[in-house]
């Protein structure tokens, strides 16, 4: 019963799941994992964790000028099957520090924009 309610909520949002591509050893691994968990709860969707899946990121995530991807990056799969970027690098505050508030706002904005099409 609960799983059908959760599925209905995620179908209403147009969001199927969040995809976190990361590496255990990366200094921002835990930070991105916490962001993904918070967003997963907000949208009632599961989180798929892919470890060092650079081919997936080259196809769907951000890359540098040489076509190389980095971790961690947070993406989302929509109900349509499309993969969209949620947060590919931290958004720094005016002092140059990582800001969870900025990162959550940017992530939510990117998800909402993708859902609306």
Residue pairs with C-beta under 8 A, 6 or more apart in sequence:
6 44
9 43
9 44
10 16
10 17
10 43
10 44
10 45
10 79
11 79
13 43
13 44
13 45
13 115
14 78
14 79
14 80
14 114
14 115
15 43
15 45
15 76
15 77
15 78
15 79
15 111
15 115
16 45
16 76
16 77
16 78
16 79
16 81
17 45
17 46
17 47
17 48
17 76
17 77
18 36
18 39
18 40
18 43
18 45
18 46
18 47
18 48
18 74
18 75
18 76
18 77
18 86
19 47
19 48
19 50
19 56
19 74
19 75
19 76
19 77
19 83
20 32
20 33
20 36
20 47
20 48
20 49
20 50
20 72
20 73
20 74
20 75
21 50
21 51
21 52
21 53
21 56
21 57
21 61
21 71
21 72
21 73
21 74
21 75
22 29
22 32
22 33
22 49
22 50
22 51
22 52
22 71
22 72
22 73
23 29
23 51
23 52
23 71
23 72
24 51
26 71
26 72
28 72
28 90
28 98
29 71
29 72
31 90
31 98
31 100
32 72
32 73
32 74
32 87
33 49
35 74
35 87
35 100
35 103
35 104
35 107
36 47
36 49
36 74
37 47
38 104
39 74
39 86
39 104
39 107
39 108
39 111
40 46
40 47
42 108
43 111
50 56
52 71
54 68
54 69
54 71
57 63
57 69
57 70
57 71
57 73
58 67
58 68
58 69
60 75
60 83
60 85
61 69
61 73
61 75
61 85
61 88
62 69
62 70
62 73
62 85
62 88
62 89
63 69
64 70
70 89
73 85
73 87
73 88
73 89
74 85
74 86
74 87
74 88
74 107
75 83
75 84
75 85
75 86
76 83
76 84
76 86
76 111
76 114
77 83
78 84
78 114
78 115
82 114
84 110
84 111
84 114
85 110
86 107
86 110
86 111
87 103
87 106
87 107
87 110
90 98
90 99
90 102
90 103
91 99
91 102
91 103
91 105
91 106
92 98
92 99
92 102
93 99
93 102
